[in-house]
C-alpha cells in the first residue's frame, strides 16, 4: 500500500485528509508524515473553532509528564497544577468565542464523592463547585461536560449541583476511574440541569399550639428565617364592649428550626419558631375595657372566674377570625390561622435523584479520548 493511502486509511475524517493530502504526497517518510498529522491535530484542538476542551489537573510528576505528552498530541488541551492557571486559559478561550461541544475537567478525586476537582497545588473543592463559575461562559446548552475525578458520581448531589451551576447535563465516574481503559469501577452517571422541588416529607408538625385555658399561642412555625417578626393584631368592632384599635404584640421565645437539610454539603433551610404570650394583657390595657367586659359577663349571669373566661373568650375569637393576627416575616404578611402544617422536607439523596430521573446511569463512558 502506498504511503499516502496508508495515511488516508488512518485519518478518520475526510476533511483532515483533504487538508493535508498535498503535504503527505511529498512526505519522504512516515516520520515526516507524522509531524504533519501532529500539527494538524494541534490546530484542530487549539484553534478558536475546536469542539473539544480537555483541561487536566495531574498530581504526580509522572502524570504531568504523561499528560503533557498527550497535550502535544492534541488529545489534551491544557495541563495545569492550579485553578488560577486554568482560569487564565479559559478566559482566553472565552474571548476567542470558542463554543465547544465537549469539556472534560480531569483530576483525581477522594473517596466519598465530595469533590469534582483536586489540583496539585492542594486545592480541593470539597462540597464546593464554585470553581465552575470560571468555566460557565464556555458552556452551551448542548455542551457535554465530564468530570473524571474518581468517585465523582458517588454523590450525585455534587454532580446535580454542577449541572445546575453550568446549565447543562454533566457526567461523572462512580468509584475509581481508569484513564487508560476509559472505564469506571461502578459505572458512569449523568445529572441534568432540570429544576425540581422536593414535595416528599418526613415529619409533619402543627403550625401553632394554643394554650388550653388562655389565648397564649406557642410554637408558631414559620417556614422563613426571620429574627424579628412583626405581629399585628386587629379586632372587629363589637367583639368587646369597648372598641380596640389595631396594635402590635411582642413575639417571644424566638428560635430557629430546620425545614430540611442537604446531605451534599450539610446546608440547612431554616425556619423561625416563636410564641405570643401577651395578647390578653395587650387588650386589657385599653382604658375601661376590662371592667366593661366584667359588666357584660355579670349581665349574662356568668359567675365563673372572669380572668379565665377572658382568656378563653379571646382564644375563641382568634380561632373564629374576629381577632386577626397578621405576622410580617420574610418580606410578606401571613395570617396566623392560614398557616398550614409544616414538615421536614425529605433529604435529597442518590435514591431521590435517580427515582425522579434527575440523574441516571449510563452503559458506557460519555466521552472518547481518541
N, C-alpha and C positions, 0 to 999 in steps of 0.2 A: 504494500500500500504506500502511495506517495506521502511525503511529509505533510503537504497541505491537506490531503484527505484525512490523515490521522488527526490533525488539529480540528478539522471540521467535525469529526466524529465526537471528539472530546467536548467541544463547546456546545452547551445546551441550547442557548438562544441564537436564533438565526441572525438577529441584529448584531450580535457580537462578531460573528464571522464576517458579515458584510463590512464591519468597521475595521477589521484587522487583516482581511484576506490579502490585500496588496503587500502588507509588511511581511506576512507569513510566506508569501510566494518567493520572496527574495531572501528568506531566512536561510542561513548557511547550515544551521544545526538546530536540533531540538532545544538546546540551551538558549540560543538567541530567541527562538520562538517562545520559550517560557518567559523570557524577560518582557516580550511584547504583551503576552497574556497578563502578566503581573501588573504592568502599568495600566492596562485596561480595567483590571479588577479594582485597582485603587481609585481610578476615575469613577467607576460605577458607584462605589460605596462612599466616596468622599465628596462628590460634586453636589451642588445645591439641589439637584433633582433625584438624588438617590432615595430609595424606598425603604432601606433597612438601616436602622441605627442600633449599634450594639456597644453599650458602654459597660466596661468590665472593671471591677474593683478587686484585683487579686490580693492575697495576703502574704504568701511565702515568696522568697526570692525566685525560686524556680518557676513559680506561676507567673511572675512578672515577665520573666524571660520568654516563657512559652506563649503567653498571650500577646506579647509584643510581636512575636514572630507571626502569629495569626493576624495581627493588625496589618503587618506588611503584606500579607496575602489578600487583604481586603475582607477577610471573614469577620474581623472585629473592627469597630470604628474607632474606639478610643480606650486607652488603658490608664487608669487613674488610681492614685493612692489616697486621695482626699475628695470630698464632695465639692470643695471650693474650686478645684481644678476642673472638675466635670462641669460645674456651672458656667465657667468661662467659655468652655467649648459649646455648651448648649446655647448660650447667648449668641454665639457666632452663627450657629445653625438657625436660630430664630430670625436673626437679621437677614440671613440668606433666603428666607422664605421657604425653607425645607418643610415638606409635608409628608413625612414617612408613613408607610403602611405598617411598619413593624418597628417597635422599640423594645430592646432587650436590656434590662438592667441586671447585670450579673455580679453576684457577690456570694460569699458564704453566709450561712445563717445558723443561729443557735437552735438547739432542740427546744421545742415548745411553741414554735411558730410565732414568736413575739417580735420578729424583726425581718424586714424585707430588704434591708441594706446594712452591710458592715463594710467599713473601709480599713485600709492598712494603718491609717493614722489613728485608729482607735475609736472612730465614730461608730456608734451602734445606735440605730434608731429604734430602740426598744419601745414598742407600743406607740410609735411616733412616725407618722407618714408625712410629716411636714416637709420633708425634702422633696416631695413630689411637686410642690408648687413651682420649682425651678424647671421641671420637665413639662409641665402642663401646656405651655404655649405651643409645643410641638405636636401635641396630641389632637387628632381629629376624631370625630365620632366613630369612624371605621378603623382607627389605628389599633393594631393588636399589640398589647403591652404584656411582656412576660418577665417575671421576676425569677431568677434562677436560684435564689437563696434556698439552701436546704431547709426543710421543714416550713418553708414559707406559706404553704397551704394547710399546715396542720391546724392553724387557727384561721378559719375562713372569715372571721370578723376583720382581721387585719387586711385580708385580700379584698373584702367588700368595702372597707373604708378607702382603700386605694382606688377602687373603681369609682366610688362616689367622688373622690377628690379630682380624679382625672376626667370623669365624664365619659368613660368608655369601658368596655369589658376588659378585664385583666386576667392573667393566668399565673399559676404558681405550681410549685412541686411540693408534694407531700412526702415527708421522710427525706432520705438522702438523695440528692440529685447527682447524676453522673454525666459530666460534660461529654465524655468520650462516646458513651453509648446513647446519649440523649434520652435517658430513662430515669424515672423517679421510683424510689423504693415502694411508695404507696400510691403511685399514680399522679396524674395531673388534674387540677381543678380550675374552674373559671368562676368569676363572680361578675355580675353585671352592675351597671350604674342605676338600675331601676329603683325608683323610690318605693318606700314601704312604710307602713305604720303598724306597730305591734298592737294587736287587739286582744291577744291572749293574756289572761291574768292568773295570778297565783292565789292571793288572798284579797278578800273584799271587806271593807270597813264602812260603818255608818258615818256619814259626813259630820255629825254632831251628836251630842248627848245632853238631853235636858235633865235637870235635877228632878227627883220625884216630887218634891214639895215646894219648889220655888222656880223662879224664872232664870236661875243660873244655867248657862249653857257651856258645857265643857267639850274639849277635843273637837273644835271646829276645824275640819281638814280642808285646806285649800290646795289645789294642785299647782300652786305657783310659789316661788321663793320670794317672800316679801317680809322684811324685818319690821316694817312699820305700817301695818294695815290700818286704814281709817274706817271706823264703823259708825254709820249714821242711823239714827232711829227716827222713824216718822209714825205718828199716832193719829188715826182717824178721829174726826170730831165726834163726840158722843161716847167714846169709849170710857172716858172719865167724866165726872160732873164738872170738872174744870178742864178747858182745852189745854193740851200740852204742845208747845211749839217743837219743831224738829231739833234734835240735839245729837251730839257726838258722845259715844261711850268708850271707855278705855278697854283695849284688848290686853289681857294679862296671860301669864304663863306661856309666852311665845317660845316655840321650839321648832325644829325642822324635822321632817320625816322623809324617808326615801321612797320616792314614787317608783323607782326602778334603777337598776344598775347594769353596767356592761362588764361582762367577763373579759372583754378585749383589753380595755385599759383601766378597768376599775372605776371609771367615772360613774357618778350618780346623778339622777334627776331628783331635785329636792323640792318638797312642798313645805307649807307653813301650817303649824297647828297652834291654836290659842283658845282661850276661854273668855267668856263675857260674864263678869261677876257683879256688875254694878247697875244693871238696868233698873232694878227695883228702886234702889236708893236715888238714882238719877231722876226718875219720875217723881219720887216722893219730895224732891226739892222744890217742885213747882209750888209757889205760895198758895196755901189753902187747899191743895188737892187732897192731902191725906185725910184731913178732918172731914172734908166733903164726902170722901169715899166712905168713911166710917158712918156718917149720917145716912148714906144710901143703904148701907148694909142693915142698919137698925130699922129703917123704914120697911125693908123687905123681911124683917123678922129673923135675920141671920144672926145667930148667937155664938157661932164658933169663933175661934181665935182670929181676930181681924188681920194680924200680920201674916198668918198662914194663908188665909183666904186671898189676901192682897197678892202674894207671890203666885199662887195657883191661877188667879184671875189673869195676871199679866202673861203667864205662860200660855194659857188658853188663847188669849188674844193674839199672841205671836204666831201660834200654830194656825189660827184662822186667817191670818193675813191682815187683821185690823191694826196690828202693830207690825210695821215693816222694818226689817233690819237689812240694811244695804252695806256690803263690805267692799271697799275700794282697795284692791291689791293687784299687783302685777299689771297695772295700767288699765284695769277695767273694773266695773262695778258688778257685783253679784248679789242676788237676793239670797239670804240665808236659807229660806225654805225651798229654793230652787236647786240647792246643791244636791248632787247625785252621789250615791255610794261610791267610794273611792276604792281603788285596787292597786296592788303592786303589779306593775307590768311584768310579764314573764320575761326572764332574761333571754336575750337573743344569743343563740349558740349555733354550732355547726348544724345540729339537727334541724333547728328552725330555718336556717338559710337554705338548706337542701330541700326540706319539705315544701317550702314556699317558692322553690325554683328561682331563688335569687342567686344561687350558686349551684354548680353541678360538676360531676366528674367526667373526665374525658378518656377516650380509649387510647390516645396517643399524644405525643408531645405537640404543643401548639406551634412550634417553630422547627425549622431545619437549619443546621449550621452551615450547610453547603448551598 
